[in-house]
Amino acid sequence: MSRDEFVFFARPDTDDDERRAIERVLASGWLTSGEECRRFEAEFAEAVGGRFALALNSCTAAMHLSLEAVGVRDGDLVITTPYTFAATAEVIRYLGATPVLVDVDPVTLNIDPGALRRTVERLEHGDSVALPPALRDGPVGAVRALMPVHIAGHPCDQQAIAAVADGRDLAIVEDAAHAFPAAWHGGPIGTHPGGNFRHAVCFSFYATKTITTGEGGMLVTDDEAIVDRARVMSLHGISATARDRYTAGGSWEYEILAPGFKYNLTDLAASLGRVQLSKAIAMRDRRASIARTYNEAFADLPGLETPTVLSDCDTAWHLYQLRVDAPAGADQRAVRAGFIALLHEAGIGTSVHFIPLHLHSYYRDLYGYAPEDFPVAHREFLREISLPIYSSMTDSAVQRVVAAVRSAASELL
């Protein structure tokens, strides 16, 4: 099968507009973080309803800097979900803190708000049962932050999560890597959900996302102290940016304020992001159209569960998470693997999102987790297959996916 015949799992959506934007920056002679980044930050903040935005080289960087800025330190606890990509928990570990995992809602696969509240309350009372198994014989640390993830671009229950943080000395750092453009109760993901707590939202512009800079991310917040600290720490912890030092009117002098990182975005990447941002709604709408086609095409197939979008939620449709149920008596892993193999034979790229964190050797061995510790996450992972969904997909490619899924379902389910 040729490369042109294969339906890739994900592909970026670019054209001559992006090429011209990059050429313009190349001609300017200023390639690293500069005016193009500042404009991208302002335009993105306006798009999501945030006061401040900081362009960075990844969503991972945005989450790391946000946690550092809200005061997460060695020995602290940060509550998050097992149903996520590696970056969500690893940034917690960067700071020497412990990720405390909470199971997910079976419909949305987002963190279960009720379980989140119960976990916070138990930890407040020193109940070690809420800790990872390997840590239950030790002291109970302080919870510093909540880290919900908007899986597949479907918003978490913002109000319920905010209610847990409000009135406590907790911050909320949202992993919104999948969630642009998405909205909850009419408000874009990126706005403060209401309440008295420190808050930051972290977005990804990786190559598979609705808009892309190749690699890249954005930290959005209404809290000036968070963005000021993150800006300093994003570039070696020094007091002046390259543009401050090297342009007319600038000064070569700077001071190291803290041992920072190297997380800045380039103007080349930002120029790509600005063009992509102008197309974001159209690209999200195309993803939604593909999702509707899939939903209608699979609605009559037993053994398949299509994604549910809750009322008052607008999802970004970063992923189309189909769930497959093995026939009675059949092995769930084997059926899912067979389904993926049949799609691949038909020239359809797929993926699985995600292997829950507690099943990975690092977290399993460090914290003593077993698969059944988060039964919903484990069960739903075994059922999940992600189908191609991206704005540059042709109608013929979408129909090839539909035909391949229906064929695989008739053979295996």
C-alpha positions as CSV (number, residue, x, y, z in Angstrom):
1,M,0.0,0.0,0.0
2,S,1.4,3.4,-1.0
3,R,1.8,6.3,1.4
4,D,-0.9,8.2,-0.4
5,E,-3.4,5.3,0.1
6,F,-2.9,5.0,3.8
7,V,-5.2,7.1,6.0
8,F,-2.9,8.5,8.7
9,F,-4.1,8.7,12.2
10,A,-3.3,12.4,12.3
11,R,-1.9,15.1,10.0
12,P,-1.5,18.8,10.3
13,D,-3.6,21.2,8.2
14,T,-1.4,23.8,6.5
15,D,-1.2,25.7,3.2
16,D,0.6,28.6,1.6
17,D,-0.6,31.0,4.3
18,E,1.6,29.3,6.8
19,R,4.5,29.2,4.4
20,R,4.3,32.9,3.7
21,A,4.2,33.7,7.4
22,I,7.4,31.7,8.0
23,E,9.1,33.4,5.1
24,R,8.1,36.8,6.5
25,V,9.8,35.9,9.8
26,L,12.9,34.5,8.0
27,A,13.2,37.8,6.1
28,S,12.9,39.9,9.3
29,G,16.2,38.5,10.6
30,W,14.7,37.8,14.1
31,L,13.9,34.1,14.5
32,T,13.8,33.4,18.3
33,S,11.3,34.8,20.8
34,G,10.3,38.3,19.9
35,E,7.4,40.4,18.6
36,E,5.8,37.5,16.7
37,C,5.5,35.6,20.0
38,R,4.1,38.6,21.8
39,R,1.4,38.9,19.1
40,F,0.6,35.2,19.3
41,E,0.2,35.5,23.0
42,A,-2.1,38.5,22.8
43,E,-4.3,36.9,20.1
44,F,-4.5,33.5,21.9
45,A,-5.4,35.1,25.2
46,E,-8.2,37.0,23.5
47,A,-9.4,33.8,21.8
48,V,-9.8,31.9,25.1
49,G,-10.8,34.8,27.4
50,G,-7.6,34.9,29.5
51,R,-5.8,38.0,30.7
52,F,-2.3,36.8,30.2
53,A,-0.7,34.2,27.9
54,L,2.9,33.0,27.6
55,A,4.1,31.1,24.5
56,L,6.3,28.1,25.2
57,N,7.9,25.2,23.5
58,S,5.3,22.6,24.7
59,C,2.3,22.1,26.9
60,T,4.7,20.1,29.1
61,A,6.7,23.3,29.7
62,A,3.5,25.2,30.5
63,M,2.4,22.7,33.1
64,H,5.8,22.5,34.7
65,L,6.1,26.3,34.9
66,S,2.5,26.6,36.2
67,L,3.0,24.1,39.0
68,E,6.3,25.8,40.0
69,A,4.7,29.2,39.9
70,V,1.8,28.2,42.2
71,G,4.2,26.9,44.8
72,V,4.4,23.1,44.3
73,R,7.5,21.8,45.9
74,D,9.3,18.6,47.0
75,G,7.0,16.4,49.1
76,D,3.7,18.1,48.1
77,L,0.7,16.3,46.6
78,V,-0.9,17.1,43.3
79,I,-4.2,15.4,42.5
80,T,-4.7,14.3,38.9
81,T,-6.1,11.5,36.7
82,P,-4.5,8.2,35.6
83,Y,-6.2,8.5,32.2
84,T,-3.8,10.8,30.5
85,F,-0.5,11.2,28.7
86,A,2.9,10.9,30.4
87,A,3.4,14.6,30.6
88,T,0.6,15.3,33.1
89,A,2.2,13.4,35.9
90,E,5.9,13.7,35.0
91,V,5.8,17.5,35.5
92,I,4.6,16.8,39.1
93,R,7.6,14.5,39.6
94,Y,10.0,17.1,38.1
95,L,9.3,19.2,41.3
96,G,9.7,16.2,43.6
97,A,5.9,16.2,44.3
98,T,3.7,13.1,44.3
99,P,0.8,12.6,41.8
100,V,-2.2,11.4,43.7
101,L,-4.4,9.6,41.1
102,V,-8.2,9.7,41.1
103,D,-10.4,7.5,38.9
104,V,-12.4,8.8,35.9
105,D,-16.0,9.2,34.8
106,P,-16.9,6.3,32.5
107,V,-18.7,8.5,30.0
108,T,-16.2,11.4,29.5
109,L,-13.1,9.7,30.8
110,N,-12.4,13.0,32.6
111,I,-11.6,13.0,36.3
112,D,-14.5,12.0,38.5
113,P,-15.5,15.2,40.5
114,G,-17.0,13.2,43.3
115,A,-14.0,11.0,43.7
116,L,-11.8,14.1,43.6
117,R,-13.7,15.8,46.4
118,R,-13.5,12.6,48.6
119,T,-9.8,12.3,48.0
120,V,-9.1,15.9,49.0
121,E,-11.2,15.5,52.1
122,R,-9.5,12.3,53.2
123,L,-6.1,13.8,52.7
124,E,-7.1,16.9,54.7
125,H,-7.9,14.6,57.6
126,G,-4.6,12.7,57.3
127,D,-6.2,9.6,55.9
128,S,-3.4,7.8,54.1
129,V,-5.7,5.4,52.2
130,A,-6.0,8.2,49.6
131,L,-2.3,8.0,49.0
132,P,-0.6,5.6,46.5
133,P,-0.3,2.2,48.2
134,A,3.5,2.4,48.7
135,L,3.2,5.6,50.6
136,R,0.4,4.7,53.0
137,D,2.7,4.0,56.0
138,G,4.3,7.4,55.9
139,P,3.2,10.9,56.6
140,V,0.4,12.6,54.6
141,G,1.8,15.6,52.7
142,A,-0.1,18.7,51.8
143,V,-2.2,19.0,48.7
144,R,-1.1,22.0,46.7
145,A,-2.8,21.7,43.4
146,L,-5.5,20.0,41.4
147,M,-4.6,19.0,37.8
148,P,-7.7,18.0,35.7
149,V,-7.3,16.9,32.1
150,H,-9.8,17.7,29.3
151,I,-9.5,14.3,27.6
152,A,-10.0,14.3,23.8
153,G,-11.0,18.0,24.1
154,H,-14.2,17.3,26.1
155,P,-14.3,19.8,29.0
156,C,-14.1,18.6,32.6
157,D,-16.8,19.7,35.0
158,Q,-15.3,23.1,35.7
159,Q,-17.8,24.1,38.4
160,A,-17.4,20.9,40.5
161,I,-13.6,21.1,40.3
162,A,-13.6,24.8,41.2
163,A,-15.8,24.1,44.2
164,V,-13.2,21.7,45.6
165,A,-10.4,24.2,45.3
166,D,-12.4,27.2,46.4
167,G,-11.9,28.1,50.1
168,R,-8.9,25.8,50.3
169,D,-5.2,26.7,49.7
170,L,-5.3,24.9,46.4
171,A,-4.4,25.9,42.9
172,I,-5.9,24.5,39.7
173,V,-3.6,23.8,36.8
174,E,-5.6,22.5,33.8
175,D,-4.1,20.2,31.3
176,A,-5.9,21.5,28.3
177,A,-3.5,20.0,25.7
178,H,-6.5,18.6,23.8
179,A,-9.0,21.4,24.5
180,F,-8.6,24.2,22.0
181,P,-11.1,25.4,21.0
182,A,-13.5,24.0,23.5
183,A,-16.0,25.5,25.9
184,W,-17.9,24.6,29.1
185,H,-21.3,26.3,29.7
186,G,-20.5,28.8,27.0
187,G,-17.2,29.9,28.4
188,P,-14.0,28.9,26.5
189,I,-11.5,26.6,28.2
190,G,-8.9,29.1,29.3
191,T,-11.1,31.4,31.3
192,H,-11.2,31.3,35.1
193,P,-14.2,29.1,36.1
194,G,-15.0,31.3,39.1
195,G,-13.8,31.1,42.7
196,N,-11.0,32.3,44.9
197,F,-8.0,30.1,43.9
198,R,-4.9,30.4,41.8
199,H,-5.5,29.1,38.2
200,A,-3.6,28.4,35.0
201,V,-4.5,26.6,31.8
202,C,-2.0,24.8,29.6
203,F,-2.5,24.2,25.9
204,S,-0.6,22.2,23.3
205,F,0.3,23.0,19.7
206,Y,1.8,19.7,18.9
207,A,1.5,18.4,15.3
208,T,-1.6,16.4,16.0
209,K,-3.6,19.2,17.6
210,T,-6.3,21.4,16.1
211,I,-3.8,24.2,15.6
212,T,-0.1,23.5,15.5
213,T,3.3,25.2,15.7
214,G,5.0,21.8,15.2
215,E,6.0,21.7,18.8
216,G,4.7,24.4,21.1
217,G,2.4,25.3,24.0
218,M,0.7,28.2,25.8
219,L,0.2,29.1,29.4
220,V,-2.9,31.1,30.0
221,T,-3.9,32.7,33.4
222,D,-5.7,35.7,34.9
223,D,-3.0,35.8,37.7
224,E,-0.2,38.2,36.9
225,A,2.1,36.7,39.5
226,I,1.8,33.3,37.8
227,V,2.7,34.6,34.4
228,D,5.5,36.8,35.7
229,R,7.1,33.9,37.5
230,A,6.6,31.6,34.5
231,R,8.1,34.1,32.1
232,V,11.3,34.5,34.1
233,M,11.6,30.7,34.7
234,S,10.9,29.9,31.0
235,L,14.3,31.5,30.0
236,H,17.0,30.5,32.4
237,G,15.5,32.5,35.3
238,I,17.1,35.7,34.0
239,S,15.7,39.1,34.3
240,A,15.8,40.1,30.6
241,T,14.8,38.4,27.4
242,A,17.0,38.2,24.3
243,R,14.9,40.9,22.7
244,D,15.5,43.1,25.7
245,R,19.2,42.6,25.4
246,Y,19.9,42.6,21.7
247,T,17.5,45.1,20.1
248,A,18.0,48.9,19.7
249,G,17.5,50.5,23.1
250,G,18.2,47.3,25.0
251,S,20.9,46.6,27.5
252,W,23.4,43.7,27.7
253,E,23.0,43.6,31.5
254,Y,20.8,41.0,33.2
255,E,20.5,39.2,36.5
256,I,19.9,35.5,37.3
257,L,16.9,35.5,39.6
258,A,16.4,31.7,39.9
259,P,17.7,28.5,38.3
260,G,15.3,28.5,35.4
261,F,14.7,26.4,32.3
262,K,14.8,26.8,28.5
263,Y,11.2,26.7,27.5
264,N,10.6,29.7,25.1
265,L,8.9,29.5,21.8
266,T,10.5,30.9,18.6
267,D,9.1,33.6,16.4
268,L,9.2,31.1,13.5
269,A,6.9,28.8,15.4
270,A,4.7,31.6,16.6
271,S,4.2,32.9,13.0
272,L,2.8,29.4,12.2
273,G,0.6,29.5,15.2
274,R,-0.9,32.9,14.4
275,V,-2.0,31.7,11.0
276,Q,-3.4,28.5,12.4
277,L,-5.2,30.5,15.1
278,S,-7.1,32.4,12.5
279,K,-8.4,29.1,11.1
280,A,-9.1,27.4,14.4
281,I,-12.9,27.5,14.4
282,A,-13.1,26.3,10.8
283,M,-10.7,23.4,11.6
284,R,-12.6,22.5,14.8
285,D,-15.9,22.5,12.8
286,R,-14.4,20.1,10.3
287,R,-13.4,17.8,13.1
288,A,-16.9,18.0,14.5
289,S,-18.4,17.2,11.1
290,I,-16.2,14.1,10.8
291,A,-17.3,13.0,14.3
292,R,-21.0,13.3,13.3
293,T,-20.4,11.2,10.3
294,Y,-18.7,8.5,12.5
295,N,-21.5,8.7,15.1
296,E,-24.2,8.2,12.5
297,A,-22.3,5.4,10.7
298,F,-21.7,3.4,13.8
299,A,-24.9,4.0,15.7
300,D,-26.5,0.7,14.6
301,L,-23.4,-1.5,15.2
302,P,-23.7,-3.7,18.4
303,G,-20.5,-3.8,20.4
304,L,-19.4,-0.3,19.6
305,E,-19.9,2.8,21.8
306,T,-19.4,6.2,20.2
307,P,-18.3,9.2,22.2
308,T,-20.8,11.2,24.2
309,V,-20.7,15.0,24.4
310,L,-22.5,16.3,27.5
311,S,-25.0,19.1,27.3
312,D,-23.5,22.6,27.6
313,C,-20.1,21.3,26.5
314,D,-18.4,22.1,23.2
315,T,-15.6,19.6,22.6
316,A,-12.5,20.3,20.5
317,W,-12.7,16.8,19.0
318,H,-9.0,16.3,19.4
319,L,-9.7,12.6,19.5
320,Y,-12.5,10.4,18.4
321,Q,-12.5,7.7,21.0
322,L,-14.5,4.7,19.9
323,R,-15.0,1.9,22.5
324,V,-15.2,-1.7,21.5
325,D,-16.9,-4.4,23.6
326,A,-15.8,-8.0,23.1
327,P,-18.5,-10.6,22.6
328,A,-19.4,-12.7,25.7
329,G,-16.6,-15.1,26.6
330,A,-14.1,-13.4,24.3
331,D,-10.9,-11.7,25.6
332,Q,-11.2,-8.0,25.5
333,R,-7.5,-7.3,24.8
334,A,-7.5,-9.8,21.9
335,V,-10.6,-8.4,20.4
336,R,-9.4,-4.8,20.6
337,A,-6.0,-5.9,19.1
338,G,-7.8,-7.7,16.3
339,F,-9.9,-4.7,15.5
340,I,-6.8,-2.5,15.3
341,A,-5.1,-5.1,13.0
342,L,-8.0,-5.2,10.7
343,L,-8.1,-1.5,10.4
344,H,-4.4,-1.4,9.7
345,E,-4.8,-4.0,6.9
346,A,-7.5,-1.8,5.4
347,G,-5.0,1.1,5.4
348,I,-6.4,3.0,8.4
349,G,-4.1,4.4,11.1
350,T,-5.3,4.2,14.7
351,S,-4.0,4.7,18.2
352,V,-5.1,4.0,21.8
353,H,-5.6,6.9,24.2
354,F,-4.3,6.3,26.9
355,I,-2.5,3.6,28.7
356,P,-3.4,4.7,32.3
357,L,-0.4,5.9,34.3
358,H,-0.8,3.3,37.1
359,L,-0.2,0.5,34.5
360,H,3.2,1.9,33.5
361,S,6.3,0.4,35.1
362,Y,7.6,3.7,36.6
363,Y,4.4,4.5,38.6
364,R,3.5,0.8,39.2
365,D,6.9,0.1,40.8
366,L,7.4,3.5,42.6
367,Y,3.9,3.6,44.1
368,G,2.8,0.0,44.3
369,Y,-0.2,0.3,42.0
370,A,-2.3,-2.6,40.7
371,P,-4.6,-2.4,37.7
372,E,-7.7,-2.7,39.8
373,D,-6.8,0.4,41.8
374,F,-8.5,2.5,39.2
375,P,-11.1,0.1,37.8
376,V,-12.9,2.6,35.5
377,A,-9.7,3.8,33.9
378,H,-8.4,0.3,33.4
379,R,-11.7,-1.0,32.0
380,E,-12.2,1.8,29.5
381,F,-8.5,1.7,28.3
382,L,-9.1,-1.9,27.3
383,R,-12.1,-0.9,25.2
384,E,-10.7,2.3,23.5
385,I,-9.5,2.8,19.9
386,S,-8.8,6.3,18.5
387,L,-9.9,6.8,14.9
388,P,-8.4,9.4,12.5
389,I,-10.0,12.8,12.9
390,Y,-8.3,15.9,11.5
391,S,-9.4,18.9,9.5
392,S,-7.4,18.0,6.4
393,M,-9.2,14.6,6.1
394,T,-11.0,14.2,2.8
395,D,-14.5,12.9,2.6
396,S,-13.3,9.8,0.8
397,A,-10.8,9.1,3.6
398,V,-13.6,9.5,6.2
399,Q,-15.7,7.0,4.2
400,R,-12.8,4.6,4.1
401,V,-12.6,4.7,7.8
402,V,-16.3,4.1,8.1
403,A,-16.2,1.1,5.8
404,A,-13.2,-0.4,7.6
405,V,-14.8,-0.1,11.0
406,R,-18.1,-1.6,9.9
407,S,-16.2,-4.5,8.2
408,A,-14.1,-5.1,11.4
409,A,-17.2,-5.0,13.6
410,S,-19.0,-7.5,11.4
411,E,-16.1,-9.9,11.6
412,L,-15.2,-9.6,15.3
413,L,-18.3,-8.4,17.3
